[in-house]
């Protein structure tokens, strides 16, 4: 999409329709932000993650850009020195991480089960967080609801005689989300229903200080931003989202990274310019 390039060469006062790293202004926003850049709000105000380890929940309808957001945040986290583990039962959403230092994708449900048990055991009283991105552990849950369901099915089929009613990996996942930030472990999760996987009775805002919404129904919005009405209008602009923190809602245009750009950024390289005929 070459048309917006001229418009994006400098800050603008309206909400953009496209945010790309190839824009020098966007690149500067990424460098100056305390954490990965999520996108730009009105007046080109950056919307970014903070320096502290805080969980992020992404809830969008079909085609809402969830995978793109997770890829964008994961790539920037890797570029800042974090270690990123992606739990992706679909097996195809994050091929861009192949053989990247510091990145690992876990696909098989038994592998995901074992990873969660091991990760939860590392959250000991002596493993306190430093509040820095260098060395931080970031866990990406692609299709978090599907992961929770598959873990329960896996446990029921492989341990039918167990006295445990639920998979211990579900409890481990809950521990990572609740206790992880204090140990410099951050969870980035996709839940289209706006619920907390493994902790469905707990309000999303208590586990995920930042919630991202796009194409969400009224019921999903009520979980992401209880008491904040009216719900945002549906937008046909790809990448148009709302960031919810407490009762504050910010409309933004999400940063879009291609898989190649994400890979280059994760390696600390300047993404190559796209070839245009």
ZIDAWO-V912350 format. One record per pair of residues at least 24 apart in sequence whose C-alpha atoms are under 10 Angstrom apart, sorted by the first residue. I is the first residue (numbers start at 1). J is the second residue. D is the distance in Angstrom with one decimal. If there is no record, write none. Layout:
# ZIDAWO-V912350
i=I j=J d=D
i=I j=J d=D
This chain:
# ZIDAWO-V912350
i=1 j=276 d=9.5
i=2 j=276 d=8.4
i=10 j=44 d=9.4
i=11 j=43 d=7.3
i=11 j=44 d=5.9
i=11 j=45 d=9.1
i=12 j=42 d=8.2
i=12 j=43 d=5.8
i=12 j=44 d=6.0
i=12 j=45 d=9.6
i=13 j=41 d=9.3
i=13 j=42 d=6.1
i=13 j=43 d=3.9
i=13 j=44 d=6.4
i=13 j=45 d=9.1
i=14 j=40 d=10.0
i=14 j=41 d=8.2
i=14 j=42 d=5.2
i=14 j=43 d=5.5
i=14 j=44 d=7.4
i=15 j=40 d=7.5
i=15 j=41 d=5.9
i=15 j=42 d=4.6
i=15 j=43 d=6.7
i=15 j=44 d=7.1
i=15 j=45 d=9.4
i=15 j=240 d=9.2
i=15 j=251 d=8.3
i=15 j=252 d=6.9
i=15 j=253 d=6.9
i=16 j=40 d=7.6
i=16 j=41 d=7.9
i=16 j=42 d=7.8
i=16 j=43 d=8.9
i=16 j=44 d=7.9
i=16 j=237 d=9.8
i=16 j=239 d=10.0
i=16 j=240 d=9.0
i=16 j=252 d=8.2
i=16 j=253 d=6.2
i=16 j=254 d=9.3
i=17 j=237 d=6.8
i=17 j=238 d=7.8
i=17 j=239 d=7.9
i=17 j=240 d=7.7
i=17 j=252 d=9.4
i=17 j=253 d=6.5
i=17 j=254 d=9.1
i=18 j=237 d=8.9
i=18 j=238 d=8.3
i=18 j=239 d=7.6
i=18 j=240 d=8.9
i=18 j=253 d=6.7
i=18 j=254 d=7.7
i=18 j=255 d=7.5
i=18 j=256 d=7.6
i=19 j=44 d=9.9
i=19 j=239 d=8.7
i=19 j=252 d=9.8
i=19 j=253 d=6.6
i=19 j=254 d=6.5
i=19 j=255 d=4.9
i=19 j=256 d=6.1
i=19 j=257 d=8.9
i=20 j=254 d=9.0
i=20 j=255 d=5.9
i=20 j=256 d=5.6
i=20 j=257 d=6.8
i=20 j=258 d=9.3
i=20 j=261 d=9.8
i=21 j=255 d=7.6
i=21 j=256 d=7.6
i=21 j=257 d=7.2
i=21 j=258 d=9.8
i=21 j=261 d=8.3
i=21 j=262 d=9.9
i=21 j=265 d=9.6
i=21 j=270 d=9.3
i=21 j=271 d=8.1
i=21 j=273 d=9.8
i=22 j=257 d=9.6
i=22 j=261 d=9.5
i=22 j=270 d=9.3
i=22 j=271 d=7.9
i=22 j=272 d=8.7
i=22 j=273 d=7.1
i=22 j=274 d=8.8
i=26 j=255 d=8.7
i=27 j=270 d=9.7
i=30 j=76 d=8.8
i=30 j=255 d=9.9
i=34 j=132 d=9.7
i=34 j=133 d=9.4
i=35 j=73 d=9.1
i=35 j=76 d=8.1
i=35 j=77 d=7.8
i=35 j=80 d=8.3
i=35 j=132 d=9.5
i=35 j=133 d=7.9
i=36 j=72 d=8.1
i=36 j=73 d=5.8
i=36 j=74 d=8.3
i=36 j=75 d=8.6
i=36 j=76 d=5.4
i=36 j=77 d=6.4
i=36 j=78 d=9.8
i=36 j=79 d=9.3
i=36 j=80 d=8.4
i=36 j=133 d=9.8
i=37 j=72 d=8.2
i=37 j=73 d=7.3
i=37 j=76 d=7.8
i=37 j=77 d=9.9
i=37 j=254 d=8.7
i=37 j=255 d=7.3
i=38 j=69 d=7.4
i=38 j=70 d=9.6
i=38 j=72 d=7.6
i=38 j=73 d=7.0
i=38 j=76 d=9.8
i=38 j=212 d=9.6
i=38 j=241 d=9.9
i=38 j=243 d=9.1
i=38 j=252 d=8.5
i=38 j=253 d=8.4
i=38 j=254 d=5.7
i=38 j=255 d=5.8
i=38 j=256 d=9.0
i=39 j=69 d=9.5
i=39 j=72 d=9.8
i=39 j=239 d=9.1
i=39 j=240 d=9.4
i=39 j=241 d=9.0
i=39 j=243 d=9.7
i=39 j=251 d=9.5
i=39 j=252 d=6.1
i=39 j=253 d=5.4
i=39 j=254 d=4.1
i=39 j=255 d=4.6
i=39 j=256 d=8.3
i=40 j=240 d=10.0
i=40 j=250 d=9.7
i=40 j=251 d=8.5
i=40 j=252 d=5.3
i=40 j=253 d=5.5
i=40 j=254 d=6.6
i=40 j=255 d=7.5
i=41 j=240 d=9.8
i=41 j=241 d=9.6
i=41 j=242 d=9.3
i=41 j=243 d=9.7
i=41 j=250 d=7.0
i=41 j=251 d=5.9
i=41 j=252 d=4.2
i=41 j=253 d=6.4
i=41 j=254 d=8.8
i=42 j=250 d=8.8
i=42 j=251 d=7.6
i=42 j=252 d=7.1
i=42 j=253 d=8.9
i=44 j=252 d=9.1
i=44 j=253 d=9.5
i=45 j=252 d=8.9
i=46 j=252 d=8.8
i=46 j=253 d=9.9
i=47 j=243 d=8.2
i=47 j=250 d=8.4
i=47 j=251 d=9.4
i=47 j=252 d=7.6
i=47 j=253 d=9.3
i=47 j=254 d=8.9
i=47 j=255 d=9.8
i=48 j=73 d=9.5
i=48 j=243 d=9.9
i=49 j=73 d=8.8
i=49 j=210 d=8.4
i=50 j=131 d=9.7
i=50 j=132 d=9.9
i=50 j=133 d=9.9
i=51 j=131 d=6.4
i=51 j=132 d=6.3
i=51 j=133 d=7.1
i=52 j=129 d=9.1
i=52 j=130 d=8.5
i=52 j=131 d=4.9
i=52 j=132 d=6.7
i=52 j=133 d=8.1
i=52 j=136 d=9.9
i=52 j=181 d=7.9
i=52 j=182 d=9.2
i=52 j=184 d=7.8
i=52 j=185 d=9.7
i=52 j=186 d=9.0
i=53 j=129 d=8.3
i=53 j=130 d=9.1
i=53 j=131 d=6.4
i=53 j=132 d=7.9
i=53 j=133 d=8.2
i=53 j=136 d=8.1
i=53 j=137 d=9.1
i=53 j=138 d=8.8
i=53 j=180 d=8.2
i=53 j=181 d=5.0
i=53 j=182 d=7.6
i=53 j=183 d=8.4
i=53 j=184 d=5.6
i=53 j=185 d=6.3
i=53 j=186 d=5.2
i=53 j=187 d=8.5
i=54 j=131 d=9.9
i=54 j=177 d=9.4
i=54 j=180 d=8.9
i=54 j=181 d=5.9
i=54 j=182 d=9.1
i=54 j=184 d=8.8
i=54 j=185 d=8.3
i=54 j=186 d=5.8
i=54 j=187 d=7.5
i=54 j=188 d=8.9
i=54 j=207 d=8.7
i=54 j=208 d=7.0
i=54 j=209 d=6.5
i=54 j=210 d=7.6
i=55 j=138 d=9.3
i=55 j=139 d=9.5
i=55 j=140 d=10.0
i=55 j=176 d=10.0
i=55 j=177 d=7.2
i=55 j=178 d=9.0
i=55 j=180 d=8.8
i=55 j=181 d=7.3
i=55 j=185 d=8.7
i=55 j=186 d=5.4
i=55 j=187 d=4.8
i=55 j=188 d=5.8
i=55 j=189 d=7.9
i=55 j=205 d=9.8
i=55 j=206 d=9.9
i=55 j=207 d=6.8
i=55 j=208 d=4.8
i=55 j=209 d=6.3
i=55 j=210 d=6.8
i=55 j=211 d=8.7
i=56 j=140 d=9.5
i=56 j=177 d=9.9
i=56 j=186 d=8.1
i=56 j=187 d=6.4
i=56 j=188 d=4.8
i=56 j=189 d=6.3
i=56 j=190 d=8.7
i=56 j=204 d=9.7
i=56 j=205 d=9.7
i=56 j=207 d=8.6
i=56 j=208 d=5.2
i=56 j=209 d=6.7
i=56 j=210 d=5.0
i=56 j=211 d=5.8
i=56 j=212 d=7.6
i=56 j=243 d=10.0
i=57 j=141 d=9.5
i=57 j=144 d=9.8
i=57 j=187 d=8.2
i=57 j=188 d=6.0
i=57 j=189 d=4.9
i=57 j=190 d=6.0
i=57 j=191 d=6.9
i=57 j=192 d=9.4
i=57 j=194 d=7.7
i=57 j=195 d=8.9
i=57 j=196 d=8.3
i=57 j=204 d=8.0
i=57 j=205 d=9.1
i=57 j=207 d=8.9
i=57 j=208 d=5.9
i=57 j=209 d=8.3
i=57 j=210 d=6.5
i=57 j=211 d=4.7
i=57 j=212 d=6.1
i=57 j=213 d=8.7
i=57 j=224 d=8.8
i=57 j=243 d=9.9
i=57 j=244 d=9.8
i=58 j=142 d=9.8
i=58 j=188 d=7.7
i=58 j=189 d=6.1
i=58 j=190 d=4.9
i=58 j=191 d=6.2
i=58 j=192 d=7.3
i=58 j=193 d=9.6
i=58 j=194 d=7.7
i=58 j=208 d=9.6
i=58 j=210 d=8.7
i=58 j=211 d=5.9
i=58 j=212 d=4.6
i=58 j=213 d=6.3
i=58 j=214 d=8.5
i=58 j=224 d=9.5
i=58 j=241 d=10.0
i=58 j=243 d=9.3
i=59 j=189 d=8.6
i=59 j=190 d=6.1
i=59 j=191 d=5.2
i=59 j=192 d=4.4
i=59 j=193 d=6.5
i=59 j=194 d=5.4
i=59 j=195 d=8.7
i=59 j=211 d=7.5
i=59 j=212 d=6.0
i=59 j=213 d=5.1
i=59 j=214 d=6.8
i=59 j=215 d=8.5
i=59 j=216 d=7.1
i=59 j=217 d=10.0
i=59 j=220 d=7.8
i=59 j=221 d=8.9
i=59 j=224 d=8.3
i=59 j=241 d=10.0
i=60 j=190 d=8.3
i=60 j=191 d=7.8
i=60 j=192 d=5.3
i=60 j=193 d=8.1
i=60 j=194 d=8.4
i=60 j=212 d=7.8
i=60 j=213 d=5.6
i=60 j=214 d=4.7
i=60 j=215 d=5.5
i=60 j=216 d=5.6
i=60 j=217 d=8.9
i=60 j=220 d=8.9
i=60 j=221 d=10.0
i=60 j=241 d=8.8
i=61 j=191 d=9.8
i=61 j=192 d=6.3
i=61 j=193 d=8.7
i=61 j=213 d=8.7
i=61 j=214 d=6.6
i=61 j=215 d=5.0
i=61 j=216 d=5.7
i=61 j=217 d=8.0
i=61 j=220 d=9.6
i=62 j=192 d=8.5
i=62 j=214 d=9.5
i=62 j=215 d=7.8
i=62 j=216 d=9.4
i=63 j=214 d=9.3
i=63 j=215 d=8.5
i=63 j=238 d=8.6
i=63 j=239 d=9.6
i=64 j=192 d=9.6
i=64 j=213 d=8.6
i=64 j=214 d=5.7
i=64 j=215 d=6.1
i=64 j=216 d=8.7
i=64 j=236 d=9.8
i=64 j=237 d=9.9
i=64 j=238 d=7.3
i=64 j=239 d=7.2
i=64 j=240 d=8.6
i=64 j=241 d=8.5
i=65 j=213 d=9.8
i=65 j=214 d=7.9
i=65 j=215 d=9.5
i=65 j=238 d=7.6
i=65 j=239 d=6.4
i=65 j=240 d=9.1
i=65 j=241 d=9.1
i=65 j=254 d=8.9
i=65 j=256 d=9.3
i=66 j=142 d=8.6
i=66 j=143 d=9.3
i=66 j=189 d=9.3
i=66 j=190 d=6.7
i=66 j=191 d=9.1
i=66 j=192 d=8.7
i=66 j=212 d=9.0
i=66 j=213 d=9.2
i=66 j=214 d=8.7
i=66 j=239 d=9.4
i=67 j=93 d=6.9
i=67 j=94 d=8.3
i=67 j=142 d=7.4
i=67 j=143 d=9.2
i=67 j=190 d=8.1
i=68 j=93 d=9.1
i=68 j=94 d=9.6
i=68 j=239 d=8.9
i=68 j=254 d=9.0
i=68 j=255 d=8.7
i=68 j=256 d=6.9
i=68 j=257 d=7.3
i=68 j=258 d=8.3
i=68 j=259 d=8.9
i=68 j=262 d=9.9
i=69 j=188 d=9.7
i=69 j=190 d=9.5
i=69 j=212 d=9.2
i=69 j=239 d=8.9
i=69 j=254 d=7.4
i=69 j=255 d=7.7
i=69 j=256 d=7.7
i=69 j=257 d=8.7
i=70 j=94 d=9.2
i=70 j=140 d=7.3
i=70 j=141 d=8.7
i=70 j=142 d=8.0
i=70 j=188 d=7.1
i=70 j=189 d=7.9
i=70 j=190 d=8.1
i=71 j=96 d=8.7
i=71 j=97 d=9.3
i=71 j=140 d=9.2
i=71 j=256 d=9.1
i=71 j=257 d=7.7
i=71 j=258 d=8.8
i=71 j=259 d=7.8
i=71 j=262 d=7.0
i=71 j=263 d=9.4
i=72 j=254 d=9.1
i=72 j=255 d=7.2
i=72 j=256 d=6.9
i=72 j=257 d=6.0
i=72 j=258 d=8.6
i=72 j=259 d=8.9
i=72 j=261 d=9.2
i=72 j=262 d=6.5
i=72 j=263 d=9.8
i=72 j=265 d=9.3
i=72 j=266 d=9.6
i=73 j=138 d=9.9
i=73 j=140 d=9.5
i=73 j=188 d=8.4
i=73 j=255 d=9.3
i=73 j=257 d=9.7
i=73 j=262 d=9.1
i=73 j=266 d=9.9
i=74 j=103 d=9.1
i=74 j=138 d=7.8
i=74 j=139 d=8.9
i=74 j=140 d=7.6
i=74 j=188 d=8.5
i=74 j=262 d=8.4
i=74 j=263 d=9.9
i=74 j=265 d=9.9
i=74 j=266 d=8.0
i=75 j=103 d=9.4
i=75 j=257 d=9.0
i=75 j=259 d=9.3
i=75 j=261 d=8.8
i=75 j=262 d=5.2
i=75 j=263 d=6.7
i=75 j=264 d=8.4
i=75 j=265 d=6.2
i=75 j=266 d=4.6
i=75 j=267 d=8.4
i=75 j=268 d=9.5
i=76 j=262 d=7.7
i=76 j=263 d=9.5
i=76 j=264 d=10.0
i=76 j=265 d=6.5
i=76 j=266 d=6.0
i=76 j=267 d=9.4
i=76 j=268 d=8.9
i=77 j=133 d=7.1
i=77 j=134 d=8.8
i=77 j=135 d=9.9
i=77 j=136 d=8.5
i=77 j=137 d=9.2
i=77 j=138 d=7.7
i=77 j=265 d=9.4
i=77 j=266 d=7.4
i=78 j=102 d=6.9
i=78 j=103 d=7.5
i=78 j=133 d=8.8
i=78 j=134 d=8.9
i=78 j=135 d=9.5
i=78 j=136 d=9.3
i=78 j=137 d=9.7
i=78 j=138 d=8.9
i=78 j=262 d=9.6
i=78 j=263 d=9.4
i=78 j=265 d=8.0
i=78 j=266 d=4.9
i=78 j=267 d=7.3
i=78 j=268 d=8.3
i=79 j=133 d=9.4
i=79 j=134 d=9.3
i=79 j=262 d=9.3
i=79 j=263 d=9.3
i=79 j=264 d=8.8
i=79 j=265 d=5.9
i=79 j=266 d=4.2
i=79 j=267 d=5.9
i=79 j=268 d=5.2
i=79 j=269 d=8.6
i=80 j=132 d=9.3
i=80 j=133 d=5.9
i=80 j=134 d=6.2
i=80 j=135 d=8.8
i=80 j=136 d=9.2
i=80 j=265 d=9.4
i=80 j=266 d=7.9
i=80 j=267 d=9.4
i=80 j=268 d=8.0
i=81 j=132 d=9.2
i=81 j=133 d=6.0
i=81 j=134 d=4.3
i=81 j=135 d=5.8
i=81 j=136 d=7.4
i=81 j=137 d=9.5
i=81 j=266 d=8.7
i=81 j=267 d=9.5
i=81 j=268 d=9.2
i=82 j=132 d=8.9
i=82 j=133 d=5.6
i=82 j=134 d=5.3
i=82 j=135 d=4.8
i=82 j=136 d=4.6
i=82 j=137 d=5.8
i=82 j=138 d=6.8
i=82 j=184 d=9.9
i=82 j=185 d=9.6
i=82 j=266 d=9.7
i=83 j=133 d=9.0
i=83 j=134 d=8.4
i=83 j=135 d=6.3
i=83 j=136 d=6.0
i=83 j=137 d=4.9
i=83 j=138 d=6.1
i=83 j=139 d=8.5
i=83 j=185 d=9.6
i=84 j=135 d=9.7
i=84 j=136 d=8.3
i=84 j=137 d=6.0
i=84 j=138 d=4.7
i=84 j=139 d=5.9
i=84 j=140 d=7.3
i=84 j=185 d=9.9
i=84 j=186 d=9.5
i=84 j=187 d=9.8
i=85 j=115 d=9.3
i=85 j=137 d=7.7
i=85 j=138 d=6.3
i=85 j=139 d=5.0
i=85 j=140 d=6.2
i=85 j=141 d=8.8
i=85 j=187 d=9.7
i=86 j=112 d=9.4
i=86 j=138 d=8.3
i=86 j=139 d=5.9
i=86 j=140 d=4.6
i=86 j=141 d=6.2
i=86 j=142 d=7.2
i=86 j=187 d=9.9
i=86 j=188 d=9.3
i=86 j=189 d=9.9
i=87 j=111 d=9.2
i=87 j=112 d=6.5
i=87 j=113 d=9.9
i=87 j=115 d=9.1
i=87 j=116 d=9.5
i=87 j=139 d=7.4
i=87 j=140 d=6.0
i=87 j=141 d=5.1
i=87 j=142 d=6.1
i=87 j=143 d=8.6
i=87 j=144 d=8.5
i=87 j=147 d=8.1
i=87 j=189 d=9.6
i=88 j=112 d=8.5
i=88 j=140 d=8.2
i=88 j=141 d=6.6
i=88 j=142 d=5.0
i=88 j=143 d=7.1
i=88 j=144 d=8.6
i=88 j=146 d=9.4
i=88 j=147 d=8.0
i=89 j=141 d=9.2
i=89 j=142 d=7.5
i=89 j=143 d=7.7
i=89 j=144 d=9.3
i=89 j=146 d=7.9
i=89 j=147 d=6.8
i=89 j=150 d=8.7
i=90 j=142 d=8.1
i=90 j=143 d=8.2
i=90 j=146 d=9.4
i=90 j=147 d=9.7
i=91 j=142 d=9.6
i=93 j=142 d=8.0
i=93 j=259 d=9.9
i=94 j=142 d=9.2
i=94 j=259 d=8.3
i=95 j=259 d=8.2
i=95 j=263 d=9.7
i=96 j=258 d=9.2
i=96 j=259 d=5.4
i=96 j=260 d=7.0
i=96 j=261 d=9.3
i=96 j=262 d=7.3
i=96 j=263 d=5.9
i=96 j=264 d=9.6
i=96 j=266 d=9.8
i=97 j=259 d=8.7
i=97 j=260 d=9.8
i=97 j=262 d=8.5
i=97 j=263 d=6.5
i=97 j=266 d=8.5
i=98 j=263 d=8.9
i=100 j=263 d=7.8
i=100 j=264 d=9.8
i=100 j=266 d=7.8
i=100 j=267 d=7.4
i=101 j=266 d=8.8
i=101 j=267 d=7.9
i=102 j=135 d=9.5
i=102 j=137 d=9.5
i=102 j=266 d=9.2
i=102 j=267 d=9.6
i=103 j=138 d=9.6
i=103 j=266 d=9.2
i=104 j=139 d=9.9
i=105 j=140 d=9.2
i=107 j=147 d=10.0
i=109 j=147 d=7.8
i=109 j=148 d=9.9
i=109 j=150 d=6.9
i=109 j=151 d=6.7
i=109 j=153 d=9.7
i=109 j=154 d=7.3
i=110 j=150 d=9.6
i=110 j=151 d=8.1
i=110 j=154 d=7.5
i=110 j=155 d=9.3
i=110 j=158 d=10.0
i=110 j=169 d=10.0
i=112 j=147 d=8.4
i=112 j=150 d=9.8
i=112 j=151 d=8.3
i=112 j=169 d=8.5
i=113 j=147 d=9.3
i=113 j=148 d=9.8
i=113 j=150 d=9.5
i=113 j=151 d=6.7
i=113 j=152 d=9.9
i=113 j=154 d=8.7
i=113 j=155 d=9.1
i=113 j=167 d=8.6
i=113 j=168 d=8.4
i=113 j=169 d=5.5
i=113 j=170 d=8.5
i=113 j=172 d=9.0
i=113 j=173 d=9.3
i=114 j=168 d=9.8
i=114 j=169 d=7.5
i=114 j=172 d=9.9
i=115 j=169 d=8.6
i=115 j=172 d=9.5
i=115 j=173 d=9.8
i=116 j=168 d=9.0
i=116 j=169 d=5.8
i=116 j=170 d=8.3
i=116 j=171 d=9.0
i=116 j=172 d=5.8
i=116 j=173 d=6.1
i=116 j=174 d=9.7
i=116 j=175 d=9.5
i=116 j=176 d=8.2
i=117 j=168 d=7.4
i=117 j=169 d=5.7
i=117 j=170 d=9.0
i=117 j=171 d=8.7
i=117 j=172 d=5.7
i=117 j=173 d=8.0
i=117 j=175 d=9.9
i=117 j=176 d=9.8
i=118 j=169 d=9.4
i=118 j=172 d=8.6
i=119 j=172 d=7.8
i=119 j=173 d=8.8
i=119 j=175 d=9.5
i=119 j=176 d=7.6
i=119 j=180 d=9.5
i=119 j=185 d=9.6
i=120 j=169 d=8.9
i=120 j=171 d=8.9
i=120 j=172 d=5.4
i=120 j=173 d=7.4
i=120 j=174 d=9.0
i=120 j=175 d=6.5
i=120 j=176 d=6.0
i=120 j=177 d=9.7
i=120 j=179 d=9.1
i=120 j=180 d=8.4
i=121 j=172 d=8.3
i=121 j=175 d=9.6
i=121 j=176 d=9.5
i=122 j=176 d=9.7
i=122 j=180 d=9.6
i=122 j=183 d=9.0
i=123 j=175 d=8.6
i=123 j=176 d=8.0
i=123 j=179 d=7.5
i=123 j=180 d=7.0
i=123 j=181 d=9.9
i=123 j=182 d=8.9
i=123 j=183 d=6.5
i=123 j=184 d=9.6
i=123 j=185 d=8.9
i=124 j=179 d=9.8
i=124 j=183 d=8.3
i=125 j=182 d=9.8
i=125 j=183 d=8.7
i=126 j=183 d=9.0
i=127 j=182 d=8.9
i=127 j=183 d=5.9
i=127 j=184 d=8.7
i=128 j=180 d=9.4
i=128 j=181 d=9.2
i=128 j=182 d=6.3
i=128 j=183 d=4.4
i=128 j=184 d=6.9
i=128 j=185 d=9.6
i=129 j=180 d=8.6
i=129 j=181 d=7.2
i=129 j=182 d=5.5
i=129 j=183 d=3.8
i=129 j=184 d=4.0
i=129 j=185 d=7.5
i=130 j=181 d=9.9
i=130 j=182 d=8.6
i=130 j=183 d=7.5
i=130 j=184 d=6.2
i=130 j=185 d=9.9
i=131 j=181 d=8.8
i=131 j=182 d=8.6
i=131 j=183 d=8.6
i=131 j=184 d=6.1
i=131 j=185 d=9.5
i=132 j=184 d=7.6
i=133 j=184 d=8.3
i=133 j=185 d=9.8
i=134 j=184 d=9.9
i=135 j=184 d=8.5
i=135 j=185 d=9.5
i=136 j=181 d=9.7
i=136 j=183 d=8.7
i=136 j=184 d=5.5
i=136 j=185 d=6.1
i=136 j=186 d=7.7
i=137 j=180 d=9.0
i=137 j=181 d=9.5
i=137 j=183 d=8.9
i=137 j=184 d=6.5
i=137 j=185 d=4.7
i=137 j=186 d=6.3
i=137 j=187 d=8.6
i=138 j=180 d=9.6
i=138 j=181 d=9.8
i=138 j=184 d=8.5
i=138 j=185 d=5.7
i=138 j=186 d=4.8
i=138 j=187 d=5.9
i=138 j=188 d=7.3
i=139 j=176 d=8.9
i=139 j=177 d=9.4
i=139 j=180 d=9.8
i=139 j=185 d=7.5
i=139 j=186 d=6.1
i=139 j=187 d=4.8
i=139 j=188 d=6.2
i=139 j=189 d=8.1
i=140 j=186 d=8.5
i=140 j=187 d=5.9
i=140 j=188 d=4.8
i=140 j=189 d=5.8
i=140 j=190 d=8.2
i=141 j=187 d=7.4
i=141 j=188 d=6.2
i=141 j=189 d=4.5
i=141 j=190 d=6.1
i=141 j=191 d=8.7
i=141 j=197 d=9.7
i=142 j=188 d=8.5
i=142 j=189 d=6.4
i=142 j=190 d=5.5
i=142 j=191 d=8.3
i=143 j=189 d=7.6
i=143 j=190 d=5.3
i=143 j=191 d=6.3
i=143 j=192 d=8.0
i=143 j=197 d=9.6
i=144 j=188 d=9.6
i=144 j=189 d=6.1
i=144 j=190 d=5.5
i=144 j=191 d=5.6
i=144 j=192 d=8.8
i=144 j=195 d=9.6
i=144 j=196 d=8.5
i=144 j=197 d=6.1
i=144 j=198 d=9.0
i=145 j=189 d=9.3
i=145 j=190 d=7.9
i=145 j=191 d=6.0
i=145 j=192 d=8.1
i=145 j=193 d=8.4
i=145 j=194 d=9.7
i=145 j=195 d=8.4
i=145 j=196 d=8.3
i=145 j=197 d=5.6
i=145 j=198 d=8.2
i=145 j=200 d=10.0
i=146 j=190 d=9.8
i=146 j=191 d=8.8
i=146 j=197 d=8.9
i=147 j=197 d=8.4
i=147 j=198 d=9.5
i=148 j=173 d=8.7
i=148 j=197 d=6.3
i=148 j=198 d=6.3
i=148 j=199 d=10.0
i=149 j=197 d=9.1
i=149 j=198 d=9.1
i=169 j=198 d=9.4
i=170 j=197 d=8.6
i=170 j=198 d=5.7
i=170 j=199 d=8.9
i=171 j=198 d=7.2
i=171 j=199 d=9.0
i=172 j=198 d=9.2
i=173 j=197 d=8.3
i=173 j=198 d=6.9
i=173 j=199 d=9.2
i=174 j=198 d=5.8
i=174 j=199 d=6.5
i=174 j=207 d=9.5
i=175 j=199 d=9.9
i=177 j=207 d=6.6
i=177 j=208 d=8.3
i=178 j=206 d=8.7
i=178 j=207 d=6.2
i=178 j=208 d=9.1
i=179 j=207 d=9.5
i=181 j=207 d=9.8
i=191 j=220 d=9.8
i=192 j=216 d=8.1
i=192 j=217 d=9.8
i=192 j=220 d=7.9
i=193 j=217 d=8.9
i=193 j=219 d=8.3
i=193 j=220 d=5.6
i=193 j=221 d=9.0
i=193 j=223 d=8.4
i=193 j=224 d=9.3
i=194 j=219 d=8.7
i=194 j=220 d=5.3
i=194 j=221 d=7.5
i=194 j=222 d=8.7
i=194 j=223 d=5.9
i=194 j=224 d=6.0
i=194 j=225 d=9.7
i=195 j=220 d=8.1
i=195 j=223 d=6.9
i=195 j=224 d=8.1
i=196 j=223 d=9.7
i=205 j=244 d=9.0
i=205 j=245 d=7.9
i=205 j=246 d=7.1
i=205 j=247 d=9.7
i=206 j=246 d=9.4
i=208 j=244 d=9.8
i=208 j=245 d=8.8
i=208 j=246 d=9.9
i=209 j=244 d=8.1
i=209 j=245 d=5.9
i=209 j=246 d=7.0
i=210 j=243 d=6.8
i=210 j=244 d=5.8
i=210 j=245 d=5.1
i=210 j=246 d=7.9
i=211 j=242 d=8.2
i=211 j=243 d=5.8
i=211 j=244 d=5.0
i=211 j=245 d=6.7
i=211 j=246 d=9.1
i=211 j=249 d=9.5
i=212 j=241 d=6.8
i=212 j=242 d=5.7
i=212 j=243 d=4.7
i=212 j=244 d=6.2
i=212 j=245 d=9.1
i=212 j=249 d=9.6
i=212 j=250 d=9.6
i=212 j=251 d=9.9
i=212 j=252 d=10.0
i=213 j=240 d=9.0
i=213 j=241 d=5.7
i=213 j=242 d=5.2
i=213 j=243 d=6.5
i=213 j=244 d=7.8
i=213 j=249 d=9.9
i=213 j=251 d=9.5
i=214 j=238 d=9.4
i=214 j=239 d=8.0
i=214 j=240 d=6.8
i=214 j=241 d=4.8
i=214 j=242 d=6.5
i=214 j=243 d=9.2
i=214 j=251 d=9.9
i=215 j=240 d=8.9
i=215 j=241 d=8.1
i=215 j=242 d=9.7
i=216 j=241 d=9.7
i=216 j=242 d=10.0
i=225 j=249 d=8.3
